[in-house]
């Protein structure tokens, strides 16, 4: 049977009472929609996150695939990779019992301080749009709904629930809406998420932008779901194009909406249309009895971890290389690996994008695996933040069965056991849920098998009254409390405590942690409990000195610097672009004693790199997913090429950033820069960034012998450009050729240049490739007086490898 027609869906809706219909418009719980047997509707499950599918649980019971962050994906500039990325997420969603993926996040990088940039794609709307569209296509070809979010203007986290973003009509259309437009129009996503913030005076769950252009001009026929707890009113939200309030079962609709309809304040026809859209979604995902899903036979899955490894390397951006990389493995006898993030890498950002994979590979582990005969010495160097590095799953064993994992016991106040569970490891993020709602005490126990002898600091990160026992002896009793805002049950920034313990390689240590949780007020009753090692075992000065001596004695030094969970996460923005702690000082001291120092930046968004000209190579690696360390080893040793180019400008100094503040004034954040965002603003200001938009080196070099660019173009036509690109290096490699437009004699305000198209490809040494770039007619247009217009005259077409490296140019006249 085919997908139901609109009339058939309306007929189903007419079978329901008003109460039944309204019930469908608020979630049944945190992650699912109500079933309705009267029309054959089963429960529909939604799931975070955009870089891995969590399913309905966020507590480690179901390990999932952790893919590289959105910034890593967009740095590949490869839409075919984005399509495969989406396809793998569809397979993961079905495995986890989810019907809809709450992603991609396609808000723009307006300011580099945005705390959630790792989850979004770029500062440019065209690059964002192309990558997001391919992602959505991949997800939905797998029979799973995709959810572009957060519509629209959620470009920062500061006061996101209340901020009113004041965006001019032209900037709104040409930048912020443009990031969504191609995806909605061409890929027809089955769901779109409305944002927390307001735009131009109206909060997005009540904003007219939901109707126009989203549903009218663009033809969106899917479900508009609110961000969690974003819908706060009954009548204004119900009269808007908002369809679904999440989470449930409580919310501003329910009985209040029934009463508003009965009293005539909200038309029942508006409720009916929302129900029809819910039913259409159900039919598409196979949740409506009697109707075939939109995709009856999803494509076969590819190897998820192998793809994660490939995708990570494809997004790594080499921004400096003084003939240092790639290393030759046979020429190395010793490597000094330095850095907090080398041992405890960030494979993903904080917040709703967080998932719990079965394993993660750190840079240290990746190099040790790739270089088994080489002496590799790890030193902390400089702490990124205070905290606990969880024990690896390979180091912990259930105290009774002896199998890998840990034992979790939860008891009620009277001592009765609520649960006695076997968990994979002692990293219990967002521990909670209905089955633990009555838990007054938690006990986590396991046997730890040390890999090396010496003194370590064993501790826990959590909130509440904590007891730590080692081999049955109490060694720590302390109350830990959050000092600021709590996000995700302490998922970010949980307080910690630790004690020194002497261990012997191969001799098991019995560890028991008892916790009386500090319950936080509000909706989120979850807590976080992580047990592991405190990496700081010396003073900061001693840590740097130890790292410097290790680097001095090694053939090469690899310094992995990066951000902390307290810097890049949902719910807050960054306050500085500087690396936390003494990492800049660490890099400079190591570079001074080892000229073969390579710096790897493990951050999801731009940071300052004041030492960049003092080291042999700099590699920007984003949040690389669970195979991060293996992908890094592949690139460092030349098994893979760093295939990325920058999707966002990296500044040399914070004061140079043209658009920086994310802080509202009197509740408003005014986008005064208009259409001049990202590299457009940098070009207008004249300031030189550290690394420009579109830039990246790879392991070979390229020449552009020329391009065939038509001299004239009719109004409303696409421009087809044939490019000749030649590999003049010594190995095969990836090119990313970019096309920009400019117009100096325009009667309207325009950027100095703006991205209009791009293409990627592979070429062998001395090979000339001839790719084509399609510059869409929209690239020549501007928004004015409520519509799109093409200004006739001469435009300059620039072809090259970044926003500032454009060796080929020609003019095209639009008649």
HUMO-V216991 format. One record per backbone hydrogen bond with DSSP energy under -1.0 kcal/mol. CO is the residue of the C=O (numbers start at 1). NH is the residue of the N-H. E is the energy in kcal/mol with one decimal. If there is no record, write none. Layout:
# HUMO-V216991
((CO	NH	E) (CO	NH	E))
This chain:
# HUMO-V216991
((5	9	-2.2) (6	10	-2.3) (7	11	-2.1) (8	12	-1.9) (9	13	-2.2) (10	14	-2.0) (12	15	-1.2) (13	16	-1.6) (17	21	-2.5) (18	22	-2.8) (19	23	-2.0) (20	24	-1.1) (22	25	-1.5) (23	26	-1.1) (25	245	-2.5) (29	248	-2.1) (31	46	-3.3) (32	28	-2.2) (32	29	-1.3) (36	39	-1.8) (36	41	-2.1) (37	40	-1.1) (40	289	-3.3) (41	36	-2.4) (44	33	-2.6) (45	99	-2.8) (45	100	-1.6) (47	102	-2.8) (48	54	-2.5) (49	52	-1.3) (51	67	-2.5) (66	626	-2.6) (69	73	-2.1) (70	74	-3.0) (71	75	-1.6) (73	76	-1.3) (74	77	-1.4) (75	645	-2.9) (78	82	-1.8) (79	83	-2.1) (80	84	-1.9) (81	85	-2.4) (82	86	-2.2) (83	87	-2.1) (84	88	-2.3) (85	89	-1.8) (86	90	-1.9) (87	91	-1.7) (88	92	-2.4) (89	93	-2.7) (90	94	-2.2) (91	95	-2.2) (92	96	-2.0) (93	98	-3.4) (94	97	-1.2) (99	145	-2.5) (100	47	-1.8) (101	103	-1.8) (103	147	-2.9) (104	149	-2.3) (108	110	-1.8) (111	114	-1.9) (113	574	-3.1) (114	117	-1.3) (116	119	-1.7) (117	120	-1.4) (118	71	-1.4) (122	109	-1.7) (124	128	-2.0) (125	129	-2.6) (126	130	-2.6) (127	131	-2.2) (128	132	-2.7) (129	133	-2.4) (130	134	-1.7) (131	135	-2.0) (132	136	-2.7) (133	137	-2.4) (134	138	-2.2) (135	139	-2.3) (136	140	-2.6) (137	141	-2.0) (139	142	-1.1) (139	144	-1.3) (140	143	-1.7) (145	101	-3.3) (146	191	-1.2) (148	193	-2.2) (149	106	-3.1) (151	195	-2.3) (153	155	-1.9) (157	160	-1.9) (159	162	-1.4) (159	163	-2.8) (163	198	-2.9) (164	669	-2.0) (165	200	-2.1) (166	671	-2.7) (168	172	-2.8) (169	173	-2.2) (170	174	-3.0) (171	175	-2.1) (171	176	-1.3) (172	177	-3.5) (175	179	-1.4) (177	180	-1.5) (177	181	-1.9) (180	184	-2.5) (181	185	-3.1) (182	186	-2.6) (183	187	-1.7) (190	223	-1.9) (192	225	-2.2) (193	151	-2.9) (194	227	-1.2) (197	204	-2.3) (198	165	-2.6) (199	202	-1.3) (202	199	-2.3) (203	206	-2.3) (207	210	-1.9) (208	211	-1.0) (208	212	-2.4) (209	214	-1.3) (211	216	-2.5) (213	218	-3.0) (214	220	-1.9) (223	192	-2.3) (224	243	-1.9) (224	244	-2.3) (225	194	-2.5) (227	230	-2.7) (234	238	-2.0) (235	239	-2.4) (244	226	-2.2) (245	27	-2.3) (246	229	-2.7) (253	256	-1.5) (254	258	-2.0) (255	259	-2.4) (256	260	-2.0) (257	261	-2.2) (258	262	-2.5) (259	263	-2.0) (260	265	-2.0) (260	266	-1.4) (261	264	-1.2) (267	271	-1.1) (268	272	-2.6) (269	273	-2.1) (270	274	-1.6) (271	275	-2.3) (272	276	-2.4) (273	277	-1.8) (274	278	-1.8) (275	279	-2.6) (276	280	-2.4) (277	281	-2.1) (278	282	-2.4) (279	283	-2.5) (280	284	-2.2) (281	285	-2.1) (282	287	-3.6) (284	294	-1.9) (287	42	-2.6) (288	291	-1.7) (303	307	-2.2) (304	308	-2.7) (305	309	-2.0) (306	310	-2.2) (307	311	-3.3) (308	312	-1.9) (309	313	-1.7) (310	314	-2.1) (313	643	-1.8) (316	644	-2.9) (317	620	-3.1) (318	697	-2.5) (320	618	-1.9) (321	323	-1.4) (328	331	-1.7) (329	332	-1.4) (333	375	-2.2) (334	556	-1.2) (335	377	-2.1) (336	558	-3.2) (337	379	-2.1) (338	560	-3.0) (340	344	-2.8) (342	364	-2.2) (347	625	-1.6) (350	570	-1.5) (351	354	-2.0) (356	64	-1.7) (361	629	-2.6) (362	366	-2.8) (363	367	-2.4) (364	368	-2.3) (365	369	-2.2) (366	370	-1.8) (367	371	-2.2) (371	374	-1.6) (375	335	-2.7) (377	337	-2.5) (379	339	-2.3) (380	382	-2.3) (389	533	-2.7) (392	395	-2.1) (395	449	-2.6) (396	405	-1.8) (397	447	-2.7) (398	402	-1.5) (403	398	-3.6) (406	423	-2.4) (407	445	-2.3) (408	421	-3.0) (409	443	-2.6) (410	418	-3.4) (410	419	-1.2) (411	440	-3.0) (411	441	-1.7) (412	415	-2.0) (416	412	-2.8) (419	410	-2.2) (421	408	-2.9) (423	406	-2.7) (426	531	-2.5) (428	529	-2.7) (431	527	-2.4) (433	436	-1.7) (434	437	-1.5) (436	439	-1.6) (441	411	-2.6) (442	515	-2.7) (443	409	-2.7) (444	513	-3.1) (445	407	-2.7) (446	511	-2.8) (447	397	-1.7) (448	509	-2.7) (450	506	-2.3) (454	503	-2.9) (456	501	-3.6) (457	534	-2.9) (458	499	-2.2) (459	532	-2.3) (460	497	-1.9) (461	530	-2.0) (463	518	-1.9) (464	480	-3.2) (465	516	-2.5) (466	478	-2.2) (467	514	-2.5) (468	475	-2.8) (468	476	-1.3) (469	512	-2.3) (470	473	-1.7) (473	470	-2.7) (476	468	-2.6) (478	466	-3.2) (480	464	-2.9) (487	491	-1.1) (495	462	-2.1) (497	460	-2.2) (499	458	-2.2) (501	456	-2.9) (503	454	-2.5) (504	507	-2.4) (509	448	-3.5) (510	471	-3.6) (511	446	-2.2) (512	469	-3.0) (513	444	-3.0) (514	467	-2.6) (515	442	-2.7) (516	465	-2.1) (527	431	-3.0) (529	428	-3.1) (530	461	-2.5) (531	391	-1.6) (532	459	-2.6) (533	389	-3.3) (539	543	-2.5) (540	544	-2.0) (541	545	-2.3) (542	546	-2.6) (543	547	-1.8) (544	548	-2.5) (545	549	-2.1) (546	550	-1.9) (547	551	-2.3) (548	552	-2.4) (549	553	-1.5) (556	336	-2.4) (557	598	-3.1) (558	338	-3.0) (559	600	-2.8) (561	602	-3.6) (564	567	-2.2) (564	568	-1.8) (568	350	-1.5) (577	608	-2.4) (582	586	-2.2) (583	587	-2.4) (584	588	-2.0) (585	589	-2.3) (586	590	-2.1) (587	591	-2.7) (588	592	-1.5) (590	593	-1.0) (590	594	-1.7) (596	557	-1.8) (597	616	-1.9) (597	617	-1.3) (598	559	-2.8) (599	619	-2.7) (600	561	-2.5) (601	603	-1.0) (601	621	-2.6) (602	563	-1.2) (609	612	-2.0) (611	614	-2.4) (616	322	-3.2) (617	599	-2.7) (618	319	-2.0) (618	320	-1.3) (619	601	-2.8) (620	317	-2.8) (623	69	-2.8) (625	628	-1.8) (626	361	-2.2) (627	631	-2.6) (628	632	-2.5) (629	633	-2.1) (630	634	-2.4) (631	635	-2.0) (632	636	-2.9) (633	637	-2.1) (634	639	-1.8) (634	640	-1.7) (635	638	-1.1) (636	327	-3.3) (641	643	-1.1) (646	694	-2.7) (647	123	-1.7) (650	690	-1.3) (650	691	-2.2) (653	656	-1.3) (654	657	-1.3) (665	668	-1.6) (667	164	-2.4) (668	665	-3.3) (669	166	-2.3) (670	672	-1.9) (671	674	-1.6) (673	676	-2.0) (675	677	-1.3) (677	680	-1.5) (678	682	-2.0) (679	683	-2.7) (680	684	-1.7) (681	685	-2.4) (682	686	-1.8) (691	650	-2.6) (692	695	-1.8) (693	803	-2.7) (695	646	-2.4) (701	728	-1.9) (703	726	-3.1) (706	724	-2.5) (708	722	-1.8) (711	813	-3.1) (713	815	-1.5) (714	717	-1.8) (719	775	-3.3) (721	773	-2.8) (722	708	-3.2) (725	769	-3.3) (726	703	-2.4) (727	766	-2.4) (733	763	-2.0) (735	761	-1.6) (737	759	-2.1) (738	800	-2.2) (739	756	-3.3) (739	757	-1.4) (740	798	-2.9) (741	754	-1.8) (742	796	-2.9) (754	741	-2.3) (757	739	-3.0) (759	737	-2.1) (761	735	-2.6) (763	733	-1.9) (764	767	-2.2) (767	727	-2.5) (769	725	-2.6) (771	723	-2.8) (773	721	-2.6) (775	719	-3.1) (776	779	-1.7) (777	780	-1.6) (778	781	-1.5) (782	789	-2.5) (784	787	-1.5) (787	784	-2.6) (789	782	-2.4) (793	814	-3.0) (795	812	-2.5) (796	742	-1.6) (797	810	-1.9) (798	740	-2.7) (799	808	-2.0) (800	738	-3.0) (805	801	-2.3) (805	802	-1.1) (808	799	-3.5) (810	797	-3.5) (812	795	-2.8) (813	713	-2.3) (814	793	-2.0))
